[in-house]
Amino acid sequence: MTFSTFPSRRMRRLRSHDALRDMVAENHLSTNDLIYPIFILPGSNQREAVPSMPGVYRQSVDLWLKDLDKLVASGIRTYAPFPVTPAELKTDCASEAFNPEGLVQSAIRQIKARFDNIVIMSDVALDPFTSHGQDGLIDTNGYVLNDESVEVLKKQALSHAEAGADMVAPSDMMDGRIGAIRNTLEDAGHVNTCIMAYSAKYASAYYGPFRDAVGSAANIKGGNKKSYQMDPANSDEAIHEIVMDLQEGADMVMVKPGMPYLDIVRRCKQELKVPTFAYQVSGEYAMHQAAFANGWLNKDAVILESLLAFKRAGADGILTYFAPDAAELLSR
Ligand code: PBG
């Protein structure tokens, strides 16, 4: 094949000014793509910084309700609440996870009562509630028990749906939990509660700052989550996980972490063509912030570039702690 001779074909022509560049842009980021994780403290008028996540705060619901006025007005429409459970409520059996008056359940109720037209995506996993920090129940050797854990996850998911969650998001990586949760929701009449399955969740070292934020880090018994979260070496296995979750009733699927796993986002979208989401996790946020604080990277430009990368890979949306910054930048 011969191309027209130099220099009649100039790729730079379409890059010569903003309006032209925008006209041929293949991917776009908008506030509809953003999902904002929020950390909920008990009590009222409580606010604490998360040292390893500069700019991220853990707050009681009353303060979040005030912030949400601004966040919702800025165009962010989906929120993912995570509880900071007091140590005295953590047990080996994680019963606080399905307390109808628990932190997340009451946050969902209050937020949904105040705002129309937003989506609450609630995390389903036991790590904020177990004294040992694992996402499920453990046996005497510290092994995470699958089927016993699923029984608790079902109750947790149902309590979120009853509180008004639009979408439950199991992030625990137990086998069979999507089908079990779907059946539980159907039996209780919650036929329109969506399931966002964290299908391809890797045993990643990028979750460190999140575990600080929810206080599940100190004591992960066994030291890691490799017996249920995926091996970073694997890619085909992610597709199997995703297909199984879809067959069990997942409406949308998640790849996590984000930037180091963009190849998985790409494969999921390309091979399965389903609603595909990615989580730009706490460690990705922390390393970006560290570079911004040192003046090594330009904050505004890099935030948008990092989020656009997800869109280019095929993601339909991104969970990101940068959601407020991104919404502000997109409004300029
Ligand atoms: C656990 C959970 C984790 C995150 C969200 N839910 C981490 C873990 O597996 O320990 C991490 C999110 C982040 O790092 O931002 N159910």
py3Dmol code that shows the C-alpha trace and the ligand (Angstrom):
import py3Dmol

protein = """\
ATOM      1  CA  MET A   1       0.000   0.000   0.000  1.00  0.00           C
ATOM      2  CA  THR A   2       1.353   3.404  -0.893  1.00  0.00           C
ATOM      3  CA  PHE A   3       0.568   6.539   1.003  1.00  0.00           C
ATOM      4  CA  SER A   4       0.490   9.934  -0.577  1.00  0.00           C
ATOM      5  CA  THR A   5       3.944  11.394  -0.640  1.00  0.00           C
ATOM      6  CA  PHE A   6       5.414  13.642   1.966  1.00  0.00           C
ATOM      7  CA  PRO A   7       4.247  16.215   2.869  1.00  0.00           C
ATOM      8  CA  SER A   8       0.701  16.114   1.472  1.00  0.00           C
ATOM      9  CA  ARG A   9      -0.477  13.950   4.343  1.00  0.00           C
ATOM     10  CA  ARG A  10       0.139  15.896   7.523  1.00  0.00           C
ATOM     11  CA  MET A  11      -1.301  14.377  10.715  1.00  0.00           C
ATOM     12  CA  ARG A  12      -0.647  17.668  12.460  1.00  0.00           C
ATOM     13  CA  ARG A  13      -3.307  19.483  10.404  1.00  0.00           C
ATOM     14  CA  LEU A  14      -6.110  18.227  12.642  1.00  0.00           C
ATOM     15  CA  ARG A  15      -4.145  19.241  15.705  1.00  0.00           C
ATOM     16  CA  SER A  16      -3.713  22.857  14.740  1.00  0.00           C
ATOM     17  CA  HIS A  17      -6.252  24.418  17.093  1.00  0.00           C
ATOM     18  CA  ASP A  18      -8.707  23.631  19.876  1.00  0.00           C
ATOM     19  CA  ALA A  19     -11.935  23.510  17.901  1.00  0.00           C
ATOM     20  CA  LEU A  20     -10.415  21.151  15.346  1.00  0.00           C
ATOM     21  CA  ARG A  21      -8.850  18.960  18.002  1.00  0.00           C
ATOM     22  CA  ASP A  22     -12.184  18.756  19.829  1.00  0.00           C
ATOM     23  CA  MET A  23     -14.011  17.929  16.611  1.00  0.00           C
ATOM     24  CA  VAL A  24     -11.922  14.812  16.024  1.00  0.00           C
ATOM     25  CA  ALA A  25     -11.509  13.754  19.669  1.00  0.00           C
ATOM     26  CA  GLU A  26     -12.370  10.041  19.893  1.00  0.00           C
ATOM     27  CA  ASN A  27     -13.122   9.939  23.613  1.00  0.00           C
ATOM     28  CA  HIS A  28     -14.682  12.340  26.084  1.00  0.00           C
ATOM     29  CA  LEU A  29     -14.855  12.574  29.826  1.00  0.00           C
ATOM     30  CA  SER A  30     -17.965  13.972  31.505  1.00  0.00           C
ATOM     31  CA  THR A  31     -19.323  14.173  35.039  1.00  0.00           C
ATOM     32  CA  ASN A  32     -21.647  11.276  34.118  1.00  0.00           C
ATOM     33  CA  ASP A  33     -18.543   9.076  34.142  1.00  0.00           C
ATOM     34  CA  LEU A  34     -17.633   9.848  37.745  1.00  0.00           C
ATOM     35  CA  ILE A  35     -18.399   7.777  40.835  1.00  0.00           C
ATOM     36  CA  TYR A  36     -17.214   9.285  44.108  1.00  0.00           C
ATOM     37  CA  PRO A  37     -16.252   7.034  47.060  1.00  0.00           C
ATOM     38  CA  ILE A  38     -17.094   8.664  50.418  1.00  0.00           C
ATOM     39  CA  PHE A  39     -15.915   7.529  53.871  1.00  0.00           C
ATOM     40  CA  ILE A  40     -18.574   7.748  56.588  1.00  0.00           C
ATOM     41  CA  LEU A  41     -17.747   8.334  60.258  1.00  0.00           C
ATOM     42  CA  PRO A  42     -20.221   7.696  63.076  1.00  0.00           C
ATOM     43  CA  GLY A  43     -21.663  10.549  65.119  1.00  0.00           C
ATOM     44  CA  SER A  44     -22.200  14.121  64.030  1.00  0.00           C
ATOM     45  CA  ASN A  45     -19.928  17.019  63.163  1.00  0.00           C
ATOM     46  CA  GLN A  46     -16.977  14.638  62.771  1.00  0.00           C
ATOM     47  CA  ARG A  47     -14.291  15.216  60.178  1.00  0.00           C
ATOM     48  CA  GLU A  48     -10.872  13.600  59.893  1.00  0.00           C
ATOM     49  CA  ALA A  49      -8.220  13.743  57.211  1.00  0.00           C
ATOM     50  CA  VAL A  50      -6.790  10.514  55.791  1.00  0.00           C
ATOM     51  CA  PRO A  51      -3.015  11.075  55.996  1.00  0.00           C
ATOM     52  CA  SER A  52      -2.104   8.780  53.099  1.00  0.00           C
ATOM     53  CA  MET A  53      -4.836  10.335  50.909  1.00  0.00           C
ATOM     54  CA  PRO A  54      -4.319  14.126  50.949  1.00  0.00           C
ATOM     55  CA  GLY A  55      -7.596  15.907  50.143  1.00  0.00           C
ATOM     56  CA  VAL A  56      -9.753  12.954  51.236  1.00  0.00           C
ATOM     57  CA  TYR A  57     -11.790  13.249  54.439  1.00  0.00           C
ATOM     58  CA  ARG A  58     -13.762  10.847  56.547  1.00  0.00           C
ATOM     59  CA  GLN A  59     -16.900  12.619  57.716  1.00  0.00           C
ATOM     60  CA  SER A  60     -20.113  12.000  59.615  1.00  0.00           C
ATOM     61  CA  VAL A  61     -23.282  11.931  57.518  1.00  0.00           C
ATOM     62  CA  ASP A  62     -24.476  15.394  58.582  1.00  0.00           C
ATOM     63  CA  LEU A  63     -21.310  16.933  57.119  1.00  0.00           C
ATOM     64  CA  TRP A  64     -21.529  14.808  53.996  1.00  0.00           C
ATOM     65  CA  LEU A  65     -25.100  15.975  53.421  1.00  0.00           C
ATOM     66  CA  LYS A  66     -23.819  19.565  53.349  1.00  0.00           C
ATOM     67  CA  ASP A  67     -20.941  18.706  51.001  1.00  0.00           C
ATOM     68  CA  LEU A  68     -23.275  16.727  48.785  1.00  0.00           C
ATOM     69  CA  ASP A  69     -25.279  19.877  48.047  1.00  0.00           C
ATOM     70  CA  LYS A  70     -22.193  21.203  46.278  1.00  0.00           C
ATOM     71  CA  LEU A  71     -21.003  17.892  44.861  1.00  0.00           C
ATOM     72  CA  VAL A  72     -24.393  17.091  43.337  1.00  0.00           C
ATOM     73  CA  ALA A  73     -24.611  20.611  41.929  1.00  0.00           C
ATOM     74  CA  SER A  74     -21.178  20.096  40.361  1.00  0.00           C
ATOM     75  CA  GLY A  75     -22.650  17.215  38.369  1.00  0.00           C
ATOM     76  CA  ILE A  76     -21.426  14.136  40.284  1.00  0.00           C
ATOM     77  CA  ARG A  77     -24.401  11.780  40.386  1.00  0.00           C
ATOM     78  CA  THR A  78     -23.119   8.488  41.759  1.00  0.00           C
ATOM     79  CA  TYR A  79     -21.706   7.952  45.247  1.00  0.00           C
ATOM     80  CA  ALA A  80     -20.128   4.927  46.891  1.00  0.00           C
ATOM     81  CA  PRO A  81     -20.306   5.126  50.708  1.00  0.00           C
ATOM     82  CA  PHE A  82     -17.747   3.205  52.820  1.00  0.00           C
ATOM     83  CA  PRO A  83     -18.164   2.987  56.597  1.00  0.00           C
ATOM     84  CA  VAL A  84     -15.467   3.634  59.188  1.00  0.00           C
ATOM     85  CA  THR A  85     -16.682   1.132  61.759  1.00  0.00           C
ATOM     86  CA  PRO A  86     -15.661   1.714  65.397  1.00  0.00           C
ATOM     87  CA  ALA A  87     -13.414  -1.120  66.655  1.00  0.00           C
ATOM     88  CA  GLU A  88     -15.931  -2.128  69.333  1.00  0.00           C
ATOM     89  CA  LEU A  89     -18.499  -2.987  66.645  1.00  0.00           C
ATOM     90  CA  LYS A  90     -16.137  -5.291  64.741  1.00  0.00           C
ATOM     91  CA  THR A  91     -16.578  -8.998  65.399  1.00  0.00           C
ATOM     92  CA  ASP A  92     -15.492 -12.306  63.925  1.00  0.00           C
ATOM     93  CA  CYS A  93     -18.973 -12.809  62.455  1.00  0.00           C
ATOM     94  CA  ALA A  94     -19.334  -9.252  61.041  1.00  0.00           C
ATOM     95  CA  SER A  95     -22.940  -8.876  62.197  1.00  0.00           C
ATOM     96  CA  GLU A  96     -22.683  -5.081  62.030  1.00  0.00           C
ATOM     97  CA  ALA A  97     -22.538  -5.502  58.234  1.00  0.00           C
ATOM     98  CA  PHE A  98     -26.294  -6.100  58.053  1.00  0.00           C
ATOM     99  CA  ASN A  99     -27.463  -3.886  60.911  1.00  0.00           C
ATOM    100  CA  PRO A 100     -30.429  -1.951  59.432  1.00  0.00           C
ATOM    101  CA  GLU A 101     -29.318   1.018  61.558  1.00  0.00           C
ATOM    102  CA  GLY A 102     -25.654   0.617  60.568  1.00  0.00           C
ATOM    103  CA  LEU A 103     -23.547   3.515  59.292  1.00  0.00           C
ATOM    104  CA  VAL A 104     -23.958   2.752  55.596  1.00  0.00           C
ATOM    105  CA  GLN A 105     -27.628   1.819  55.828  1.00  0.00           C
ATOM    106  CA  SER A 106     -28.527   5.037  57.627  1.00  0.00           C
ATOM    107  CA  ALA A 107     -26.301   7.103  55.318  1.00  0.00           C
ATOM    108  CA  ILE A 108     -28.104   5.632  52.298  1.00  0.00           C
ATOM    109  CA  ARG A 109     -31.486   6.467  53.814  1.00  0.00           C
ATOM    110  CA  GLN A 110     -30.531  10.049  54.629  1.00  0.00           C
ATOM    111  CA  ILE A 111     -28.835  10.759  51.301  1.00  0.00           C
ATOM    112  CA  LYS A 112     -31.674   9.265  49.248  1.00  0.00           C
ATOM    113  CA  ALA A 113     -34.228  11.256  51.266  1.00  0.00           C
ATOM    114  CA  ARG A 114     -32.408  14.505  50.479  1.00  0.00           C
ATOM    115  CA  PHE A 115     -31.429  14.079  46.808  1.00  0.00           C
ATOM    116  CA  ASP A 116     -33.452  12.944  43.817  1.00  0.00           C
ATOM    117  CA  ASN A 117     -31.858  11.609  40.764  1.00  0.00           C
ATOM    118  CA  ILE A 118     -28.590  10.392  42.207  1.00  0.00           C
ATOM    119  CA  VAL A 119     -27.285   6.845  42.396  1.00  0.00           C
ATOM    120  CA  ILE A 120     -26.019   5.175  45.544  1.00  0.00           C
ATOM    121  CA  MET A 121     -23.707   2.259  44.906  1.00  0.00           C
ATOM    122  CA  SER A 122     -23.062   0.415  48.172  1.00  0.00           C
ATOM    123  CA  ASP A 123     -20.075  -1.823  48.781  1.00  0.00           C
ATOM    124  CA  VAL A 124     -20.832  -5.386  49.808  1.00  0.00           C
ATOM    125  CA  ALA A 125     -17.927  -7.044  51.641  1.00  0.00           C
ATOM    126  CA  LEU A 126     -17.186  -7.765  55.270  1.00  0.00           C
ATOM    127  CA  ASP A 127     -13.763  -6.198  55.805  1.00  0.00           C
ATOM    128  CA  PRO A 128     -15.013  -2.983  57.475  1.00  0.00           C
ATOM    129  CA  PHE A 129     -16.844  -5.135  60.024  1.00  0.00           C
ATOM    130  CA  THR A 130     -14.559  -8.081  60.819  1.00  0.00           C
ATOM    131  CA  SER A 131     -12.123  -7.927  63.727  1.00  0.00           C
ATOM    132  CA  HIS A 132      -9.597  -9.740  61.507  1.00  0.00           C
ATOM    133  CA  GLY A 133      -9.900  -7.407  58.477  1.00  0.00           C
ATOM    134  CA  GLN A 134     -10.691 -10.118  55.912  1.00  0.00           C
ATOM    135  CA  ASP A 135     -13.606  -9.686  53.479  1.00  0.00           C
ATOM    136  CA  GLY A 136     -15.317 -12.862  54.705  1.00  0.00           C
ATOM    137  CA  LEU A 137     -15.584 -15.141  57.745  1.00  0.00           C
ATOM    138  CA  ILE A 138     -12.505 -17.181  58.646  1.00  0.00           C
ATOM    139  CA  ASP A 139     -11.857 -20.631  60.088  1.00  0.00           C
ATOM    140  CA  THR A 140      -9.414 -21.333  62.899  1.00  0.00           C
ATOM    141  CA  ASN A 141      -6.488 -21.277  60.449  1.00  0.00           C
ATOM    142  CA  GLY A 142      -7.458 -17.861  59.122  1.00  0.00           C
ATOM    143  CA  TYR A 143      -8.742 -19.305  55.832  1.00  0.00           C
ATOM    144  CA  VAL A 144     -11.624 -17.246  54.403  1.00  0.00           C
ATOM    145  CA  LEU A 145     -14.711 -19.451  54.187  1.00  0.00           C
ATOM    146  CA  ASN A 146     -16.658 -19.083  50.961  1.00  0.00           C
ATOM    147  CA  ASP A 147     -20.212 -20.314  51.428  1.00  0.00           C
ATOM    148  CA  GLU A 148     -20.511 -19.169  55.044  1.00  0.00           C
ATOM    149  CA  SER A 149     -19.373 -15.684  53.984  1.00  0.00           C
ATOM    150  CA  VAL A 150     -21.903 -15.582  51.143  1.00  0.00           C
ATOM    151  CA  GLU A 151     -24.700 -16.105  53.684  1.00  0.00           C
ATOM    152  CA  VAL A 152     -23.640 -12.908  55.482  1.00  0.00           C
ATOM    153  CA  LEU A 153     -23.121 -10.997  52.210  1.00  0.00           C
ATOM    154  CA  LYS A 154     -26.713 -11.818  51.217  1.00  0.00           C
ATOM    155  CA  LYS A 155     -28.006 -10.226  54.415  1.00  0.00           C
ATOM    156  CA  GLN A 156     -25.722  -7.227  53.950  1.00  0.00           C
ATOM    157  CA  ALA A 157     -26.840  -6.645  50.354  1.00  0.00           C
ATOM    158  CA  LEU A 158     -30.503  -6.973  51.338  1.00  0.00           C
ATOM    159  CA  SER A 159     -30.082  -4.436  54.148  1.00  0.00           C
ATOM    160  CA  HIS A 160     -28.592  -1.966  51.639  1.00  0.00           C
ATOM    161  CA  ALA A 161     -31.446  -2.513  49.173  1.00  0.00           C
ATOM    162  CA  GLU A 162     -33.968  -2.036  51.964  1.00  0.00           C
ATOM    163  CA  ALA A 163     -32.273   1.232  52.925  1.00  0.00           C
ATOM    164  CA  GLY A 164     -32.682   2.415  49.322  1.00  0.00           C
ATOM    165  CA  ALA A 165     -29.397   1.623  47.552  1.00  0.00           C
ATOM    166  CA  ASP A 166     -29.829   1.767  43.778  1.00  0.00           C
ATOM    167  CA  MET A 167     -26.959  -0.587  43.208  1.00  0.00           C
ATOM    168  CA  VAL A 168     -25.131  -3.077  45.409  1.00  0.00           C
ATOM    169  CA  ALA A 169     -21.502  -3.700  44.592  1.00  0.00           C
ATOM    170  CA  PRO A 170     -20.033  -6.938  45.947  1.00  0.00           C
ATOM    171  CA  SER A 171     -16.270  -6.420  46.253  1.00  0.00           C
ATOM    172  CA  ASP A 172     -15.555  -9.517  48.319  1.00  0.00           C
ATOM    173  CA  MET A 173     -14.586 -11.979  45.540  1.00  0.00           C
ATOM    174  CA  MET A 174     -16.360 -15.002  47.063  1.00  0.00           C
ATOM    175  CA  ASP A 175     -17.468 -17.577  44.479  1.00  0.00           C
ATOM    176  CA  GLY A 176     -21.175 -17.635  43.709  1.00  0.00           C
ATOM    177  CA  ARG A 177     -22.057 -14.472  45.579  1.00  0.00           C
ATOM    178  CA  ILE A 178     -23.577 -12.627  42.632  1.00  0.00           C
ATOM    179  CA  GLY A 179     -26.168 -15.345  42.001  1.00  0.00           C
ATOM    180  CA  ALA A 180     -26.905 -15.710  45.711  1.00  0.00           C
ATOM    181  CA  ILE A 181     -27.364 -11.958  46.145  1.00  0.00           C
ATOM    182  CA  ARG A 182     -29.485 -11.687  42.978  1.00  0.00           C
ATOM    183  CA  ASN A 183     -31.833 -14.423  44.247  1.00  0.00           C
ATOM    184  CA  THR A 184     -32.051 -12.805  47.660  1.00  0.00           C
ATOM    185  CA  LEU A 185     -32.964  -9.440  46.129  1.00  0.00           C
ATOM    186  CA  GLU A 186     -35.526 -11.006  43.771  1.00  0.00           C
ATOM    187  CA  ASP A 187     -37.172 -12.994  46.575  1.00  0.00           C
ATOM    188  CA  ALA A 188     -37.534  -9.794  48.602  1.00  0.00           C
ATOM    189  CA  GLY A 189     -39.062  -7.928  45.658  1.00  0.00           C
ATOM    190  CA  HIS A 190     -36.029  -5.712  44.949  1.00  0.00           C
ATOM    191  CA  VAL A 191     -36.129  -6.583  41.277  1.00  0.00           C
ATOM    192  CA  ASN A 192     -34.716  -3.241  40.146  1.00  0.00           C
ATOM    193  CA  THR A 193     -31.778  -3.070  42.530  1.00  0.00           C
ATOM    194  CA  CYS A 194     -28.765  -3.317  40.215  1.00  0.00           C
ATOM    195  CA  ILE A 195     -25.643  -5.342  40.867  1.00  0.00           C
ATOM    196  CA  MET A 196     -22.253  -3.865  40.031  1.00  0.00           C
ATOM    197  CA  ALA A 197     -19.935  -6.852  40.390  1.00  0.00           C
ATOM    198  CA  TYR A 198     -16.316  -6.300  41.303  1.00  0.00           C
ATOM    199  CA  SER A 199     -15.584  -9.249  39.062  1.00  0.00           C
ATOM    200  CA  ALA A 200     -11.923  -8.685  38.337  1.00  0.00           C
ATOM    201  CA  LYS A 201     -10.600  -7.547  41.658  1.00  0.00           C
ATOM    202  CA  TYR A 202      -6.913  -8.190  42.062  1.00  0.00           C
ATOM    203  CA  ALA A 203      -4.924  -8.923  45.231  1.00  0.00           C
ATOM    204  CA  SER A 204      -3.236  -5.574  44.875  1.00  0.00           C
ATOM    205  CA  ALA A 205      -0.765  -3.616  46.955  1.00  0.00           C
ATOM    206  CA  TYR A 206      -2.420  -0.417  45.706  1.00  0.00           C
ATOM    207  CA  TYR A 207      -5.206  -0.673  48.322  1.00  0.00           C
ATOM    208  CA  GLY A 208      -2.999   0.349  51.264  1.00  0.00           C
ATOM    209  CA  PRO A 209      -4.316   3.903  51.798  1.00  0.00           C
ATOM    210  CA  PHE A 210      -7.959   2.714  51.613  1.00  0.00           C
ATOM    211  CA  ARG A 211      -7.285   0.221  54.395  1.00  0.00           C
ATOM    212  CA  ASP A 212      -5.933   3.151  56.443  1.00  0.00           C
ATOM    213  CA  ALA A 213      -9.073   5.132  55.631  1.00  0.00           C
ATOM    214  CA  VAL A 214     -11.551   2.484  56.791  1.00  0.00           C
ATOM    215  CA  GLY A 215      -9.247   1.158  59.499  1.00  0.00           C
ATOM    216  CA  SER A 216      -9.026  -2.394  58.193  1.00  0.00           C
ATOM    217  CA  ALA A 217      -5.265  -2.379  57.630  1.00  0.00           C
ATOM    218  CA  ALA A 218      -3.685  -2.958  60.978  1.00  0.00           C
ATOM    219  CA  ASN A 219      -4.669  -6.514  61.430  1.00  0.00           C
ATOM    220  CA  ILE A 220      -5.407  -8.370  58.206  1.00  0.00           C
ATOM    221  CA  LYS A 221      -5.083 -11.867  59.563  1.00  0.00           C
ATOM    222  CA  GLY A 222      -2.928 -13.932  57.265  1.00  0.00           C
ATOM    223  CA  GLY A 223      -1.412 -10.700  55.936  1.00  0.00           C
ATOM    224  CA  ASN A 224      -3.059 -10.693  52.501  1.00  0.00           C
ATOM    225  CA  LYS A 225      -6.167 -11.540  50.482  1.00  0.00           C
ATOM    226  CA  LYS A 226      -4.565 -13.763  47.861  1.00  0.00           C
ATOM    227  CA  SER A 227      -6.807 -16.764  48.536  1.00  0.00           C
ATOM    228  CA  TYR A 228      -9.792 -14.888  47.055  1.00  0.00           C
ATOM    229  CA  GLN A 229      -8.665 -11.783  45.159  1.00  0.00           C
ATOM    230  CA  MET A 230      -7.091 -12.380  41.740  1.00  0.00           C
ATOM    231  CA  ASP A 231      -3.432 -12.938  40.950  1.00  0.00           C
ATOM    232  CA  PRO A 232      -1.968  -9.886  39.155  1.00  0.00           C
ATOM    233  CA  ALA A 233      -0.321 -12.318  36.722  1.00  0.00           C
ATOM    234  CA  ASN A 234      -3.679 -13.296  35.190  1.00  0.00           C
ATOM    235  CA  SER A 235      -5.779 -11.872  32.393  1.00  0.00           C
ATOM    236  CA  ASP A 236      -7.853 -14.717  30.843  1.00  0.00           C
ATOM    237  CA  GLU A 237      -9.025 -15.568  34.345  1.00  0.00           C
ATOM    238  CA  ALA A 238     -10.511 -12.079  34.653  1.00  0.00           C
ATOM    239  CA  ILE A 239     -12.671 -12.722  31.604  1.00  0.00           C
ATOM    240  CA  HIS A 240     -13.881 -15.992  33.173  1.00  0.00           C
ATOM    241  CA  GLU A 241     -14.723 -14.210  36.424  1.00  0.00           C
ATOM    242  CA  ILE A 242     -16.613 -11.511  34.545  1.00  0.00           C
ATOM    243  CA  VAL A 243     -18.583 -13.979  32.405  1.00  0.00           C
ATOM    244  CA  MET A 244     -19.574 -16.002  35.464  1.00  0.00           C
ATOM    245  CA  ASP A 245     -20.771 -12.885  37.299  1.00  0.00           C
ATOM    246  CA  LEU A 246     -22.786 -11.831  34.239  1.00  0.00           C
ATOM    247  CA  GLN A 247     -24.368 -15.266  34.051  1.00  0.00           C
ATOM    248  CA  GLU A 248     -25.222 -15.046  37.743  1.00  0.00           C
ATOM    249  CA  GLY A 249     -27.006 -11.742  37.184  1.00  0.00           C
ATOM    250  CA  ALA A 250     -24.510  -8.881  37.337  1.00  0.00           C
ATOM    251  CA  ASP A 251     -25.751  -5.785  35.483  1.00  0.00           C
ATOM    252  CA  MET A 252     -22.354  -4.128  35.274  1.00  0.00           C
ATOM    253  CA  VAL A 253     -18.826  -5.183  36.074  1.00  0.00           C
ATOM    254  CA  MET A 254     -15.767  -3.617  37.629  1.00  0.00           C
ATOM    255  CA  VAL A 255     -12.047  -3.952  37.138  1.00  0.00           C
ATOM    256  CA  LYS A 256      -9.908  -2.978  40.119  1.00  0.00           C
ATOM    257  CA  PRO A 257      -7.318  -1.425  40.490  1.00  0.00           C
ATOM    258  CA  GLY A 258      -7.532   0.840  37.480  1.00  0.00           C
ATOM    259  CA  MET A 259      -4.502   2.211  35.734  1.00  0.00           C
ATOM    260  CA  PRO A 260      -2.265  -0.867  36.219  1.00  0.00           C
ATOM    261  CA  TYR A 261      -5.097  -3.025  34.822  1.00  0.00           C
ATOM    262  CA  LEU A 262      -6.271  -1.023  31.803  1.00  0.00           C
ATOM    263  CA  ASP A 263      -5.549  -4.058  29.638  1.00  0.00           C
ATOM    264  CA  ILE A 264      -8.305  -5.909  31.524  1.00  0.00           C
ATOM    265  CA  VAL A 265     -10.734  -3.016  31.048  1.00  0.00           C
ATOM    266  CA  ARG A 266      -9.957  -3.113  27.350  1.00  0.00           C
ATOM    267  CA  ARG A 267     -10.431  -6.879  27.040  1.00  0.00           C
ATOM    268  CA  CYS A 268     -13.681  -6.815  29.000  1.00  0.00           C
ATOM    269  CA  LYS A 269     -15.192  -4.115  26.799  1.00  0.00           C
ATOM    270  CA  GLN A 270     -13.880  -5.531  23.558  1.00  0.00           C
ATOM    271  CA  GLU A 271     -14.722  -9.181  24.173  1.00  0.00           C
ATOM    272  CA  LEU A 272     -17.988  -8.877  26.120  1.00  0.00           C
ATOM    273  CA  LYS A 273     -19.405  -5.439  25.298  1.00  0.00           C
ATOM    274  CA  VAL A 274     -21.009  -5.009  28.714  1.00  0.00           C
ATOM    275  CA  PRO A 275     -21.166  -1.980  31.036  1.00  0.00           C
ATOM    276  CA  THR A 276     -17.582  -1.870  32.276  1.00  0.00           C
ATOM    277  CA  PHE A 277     -16.263   0.213  35.147  1.00  0.00           C
ATOM    278  CA  ALA A 278     -12.854   0.759  36.663  1.00  0.00           C
ATOM    279  CA  TYR A 279     -11.680   1.817  40.117  1.00  0.00           C
ATOM    280  CA  GLN A 280      -8.816   4.269  40.292  1.00  0.00           C
ATOM    281  CA  VAL A 281      -7.916   3.044  43.768  1.00  0.00           C
ATOM    282  CA  SER A 282      -6.465   4.729  46.822  1.00  0.00           C
ATOM    283  CA  GLY A 283      -2.848   3.889  45.965  1.00  0.00           C
ATOM    284  CA  GLU A 284      -3.206   5.418  42.512  1.00  0.00           C
ATOM    285  CA  TYR A 285      -4.694   8.527  44.112  1.00  0.00           C
ATOM    286  CA  ALA A 286      -1.902   8.668  46.711  1.00  0.00           C
ATOM    287  CA  MET A 287       0.915   8.399  44.197  1.00  0.00           C
ATOM    288  CA  HIS A 288      -0.591  11.105  42.016  1.00  0.00           C
ATOM    289  CA  GLN A 289      -1.027  13.391  45.030  1.00  0.00           C
ATOM    290  CA  ALA A 290       2.550  12.755  46.121  1.00  0.00           C
ATOM    291  CA  ALA A 291       3.825  13.851  42.714  1.00  0.00           C
ATOM    292  CA  PHE A 292       1.535  16.915  42.708  1.00  0.00           C
ATOM    293  CA  ALA A 293       2.690  17.920  46.205  1.00  0.00           C
ATOM    294  CA  ASN A 294       6.304  17.750  45.075  1.00  0.00           C
ATOM    295  CA  GLY A 295       5.620  19.800  41.991  1.00  0.00           C
ATOM    296  CA  TRP A 296       6.672  16.864  39.824  1.00  0.00           C
ATOM    297  CA  LEU A 297       3.434  16.646  37.855  1.00  0.00           C
ATOM    298  CA  ASN A 298       0.852  19.235  36.853  1.00  0.00           C
ATOM    299  CA  LYS A 299      -2.200  18.396  38.960  1.00  0.00           C
ATOM    300  CA  ASP A 300      -5.070  19.585  36.762  1.00  0.00           C
ATOM    301  CA  ALA A 301      -3.718  18.234  33.508  1.00  0.00           C
ATOM    302  CA  VAL A 302      -2.707  14.874  34.946  1.00  0.00           C
ATOM    303  CA  ILE A 303      -6.037  14.286  36.716  1.00  0.00           C
ATOM    304  CA  LEU A 304      -7.941  14.673  33.448  1.00  0.00           C
ATOM    305  CA  GLU A 305      -5.393  12.682  31.451  1.00  0.00           C
ATOM    306  CA  SER A 306      -5.492   9.825  33.972  1.00  0.00           C
ATOM    307  CA  LEU A 307      -9.303   9.669  33.777  1.00  0.00           C
ATOM    308  CA  LEU A 308      -9.428   9.938  30.009  1.00  0.00           C
ATOM    309  CA  ALA A 309      -7.147   6.890  29.854  1.00  0.00           C
ATOM    310  CA  PHE A 310      -9.973   4.827  31.354  1.00  0.00           C
ATOM    311  CA  LYS A 311     -12.405   6.052  28.729  1.00  0.00           C
ATOM    312  CA  ARG A 312      -9.968   5.255  25.950  1.00  0.00           C
ATOM    313  CA  ALA A 313      -9.521   1.739  27.329  1.00  0.00           C
ATOM    314  CA  GLY A 314     -13.298   1.268  27.140  1.00  0.00           C
ATOM    315  CA  ALA A 315     -14.592   2.075  30.628  1.00  0.00           C
ATOM    316  CA  ASP A 316     -18.127   3.438  30.936  1.00  0.00           C
ATOM    317  CA  GLY A 317     -17.323   5.046  34.261  1.00  0.00           C
ATOM    318  CA  ILE A 318     -14.634   5.460  36.875  1.00  0.00           C
ATOM    319  CA  LEU A 319     -14.658   5.330  40.656  1.00  0.00           C
ATOM    320  CA  THR A 320     -12.211   8.003  41.637  1.00  0.00           C
ATOM    321  CA  TYR A 321     -11.240  10.078  44.652  1.00  0.00           C
ATOM    322  CA  PHE A 322     -10.503  12.826  42.118  1.00  0.00           C
ATOM    323  CA  ALA A 323     -14.206  13.116  41.235  1.00  0.00           C
ATOM    324  CA  PRO A 324     -14.649  16.572  42.865  1.00  0.00           C
ATOM    325  CA  ASP A 325     -11.490  17.925  41.192  1.00  0.00           C
ATOM    326  CA  ALA A 326     -12.488  16.433  37.868  1.00  0.00           C
ATOM    327  CA  ALA A 327     -16.017  17.884  38.043  1.00  0.00           C
ATOM    328  CA  GLU A 328     -14.547  21.297  38.758  1.00  0.00           C
ATOM    329  CA  LEU A 329     -12.042  21.028  35.909  1.00  0.00           C
ATOM    330  CA  LEU A 330     -14.730  19.867  33.473  1.00  0.00           C
ATOM    331  CA  SER A 331     -16.868  22.908  34.308  1.00  0.00           C
ATOM    332  CA  ARG A 332     -14.158  25.371  33.203  1.00  0.00           C
TER     333      ARG A 332
END
"""
ligand_1 = """\
16
PBG
C -12.569 -4.314 50.282
C -12.305 -3.078 49.511
C -11.027 -2.594 49.213
C -11.197 -1.427 48.503
C -12.555 -1.200 48.373
N -13.231 -2.250 48.999
C -9.682 -3.026 49.532
C -9.318 -4.351 49.973
O -9.564 -5.346 49.262
O -8.745 -4.419 51.045
C -10.042 -0.609 48.031
C -10.330 0.670 47.390
C -9.156 1.553 47.256
O -7.992 1.152 47.454
O -9.381 2.720 46.937
N -13.809 -4.848 50.215
"""
view = py3Dmol.view(width=600, height=400)
view.addModel(protein, "pdb")
view.setStyle({"model": 0}, {"cartoon": {"style": "trace"}})
view.addModel(ligand_1, "xyz")
view.setStyle({"model": 1}, {"stick": {}})
view.zoomTo()
view.show()
